[in-house]
């Protein structure tokens, strides 16, 4: 029985490691749907080889196997447009599917190995008790599956809302940076614009608006809320130099839906395609920030 128990435990542990890995590399929030099954896999791992844990292992493993199988089928018929996405699905969901096979097979073999060692397993009372355990696990599995599907259906709306918030936050950050850069140049008339955004530290709370510290990093590009901000001077002569400030999503249409460009003119231009934005792109209708003005709401972008 020990071998079968460890097979089931290995399946549960593998599933947990896959879920943990997906959480680590995900920047879209999509992996939040794995919280519930991840919690159940952890309980199974700790509770095996108890009878209730074995019953839950069979139900949870079969349910997860069916869901993973459907995802693999979608990948096989070309549902995912990008080849990298298809490879990602086969790599992680395929491993998760194999883990379910090990979990279910190990749990079933453990249960029947235990019965052979228990002379009372044929008694009516024992059968009734085991039946209640299995039925409870099945009912619980159905409820959890429905809950999982409801969360899965609601998640795209949540992700889209997050994308809109990131877009609005990027515009707000660009406007604040434009104001701070203009003030910096005014205060340093003999120097011009700074060589990097780090020099804006004294202006981090400029005009009643706070510059996020993540935007004042010493690197050429700084990341904030799903966007990569890149600042550069447009002329090698400091007093004659202008600047360009570009904000692009870390993952287009996952962490942001637009690419933004701005410069010393203060105007912000947006490109809805996944490319480097230009000054010739669609201008956004935003004027100078007012001291009492707050970050734009996501609906302002529609």
Residue, then its C-alpha position, 0 to 999 in steps of 0.5 A: x500500500x505504501x507504494x500506491x500512497x506515494x504515487x497519489x502523493x506524488x500526483x498531488x505534489x506535482x499538481x501543487x508545483x505546477x500551480x505554484x509555477x503558474x502563479x509565479x510566471x503569471x502577470x494577468x491574474x488568470x491563475x487566480x482560478x487555481x486557488x481553489x484546486x490548489x488548496x484542495x491538492x494541498x489538503x489531499x497531500x497532507x491527509x493521504x491515505x485517510x479514506x476521506x482524502x482518498x475519496x476526494x483524490x478520486x473525485x478531484x483528480x477525475x474532475x481536473x483530468x476532464x478540465x485539463x483534457x478539454x484545454x489540451x483538446x482546444x490547444x490541439x485544434x488551434x484555439x490558441x493563436x500564438x504558437x508560444x501559447x500552445x506550447x505553454x498549454x501543452x507543457x503545463x496543462x499536460x503535466x497537470x493531466x499526468x499528475x491527475x492520472x497518478x493521483x487517481x490511480x494511486x488513490x484507488x489502489x491504496x483504497x483496495x489495498x487497505x480493504x484486503x488488509x481489513x477483514x471487516x471491510x465486507x460488513x454492511x456498516x463499513x459499506x454504508x460508511x464508505x458509501x457516505x464518504x464517497x457520495x459526500x466527495x462526489x457532491x462536494x466535487x460537483x459543487x466545486x466544479x460549478x464554482x470553478x466554472x463560474x469563476x472561470x466565466x467571470x475572470x475575463x471581465x475581471x482581467x479586462x477591468x484590470x487592463x483598463x485600470x492599467x491603461x488609465x494609470x499609465x496615462x496618469x503617470x505620463x501626465x505627472x512625469x510631463x509636468x515634473x520634467x517641465x518643472x525640472x527644466x525650468x528650475x535647471x535652465x542651464x542644464x535642460x532635461x535630466x538624463x534619467x527619471x531618477x533626477x526627478x526625486x525632488x519632484x516626486x510629489x509635484x503639484x499635488x500629484x505623486x510620482x510612483x517610486x517605481x518610475x524613478x528607477x535608475x534603469x533605462x526602463x522602469x516597470x509599473x502596473x503592467x507597463x514598461x516606461x522608457x525615457x530618453x533624450x532626443x538630442x545629445x546637446x543638453x540645452x537643445x535636447x527634447x525627450x521622449x517617454x514611451x509606455x508599453x504593456x509588459x504583455x500586450x492585451x494582457x497587462x495593457x491594451x495601448x502603447x503611449x508616446x509623449x514628449x516635451x510638448x506634453x501631448x500624449x499619443x496612443x497606438x492600439x496595435x502592439x508596436x512602438x508608438x509614435x508622435x503621429x499616432x492618435x492624440x489623447x485629449x488631455x490638458x495640463x494636470x490641475x492640483x486637485x485632479x485625480x487619476x483618470x477612471x478606466x471609463x475615460x478611455x472608452 
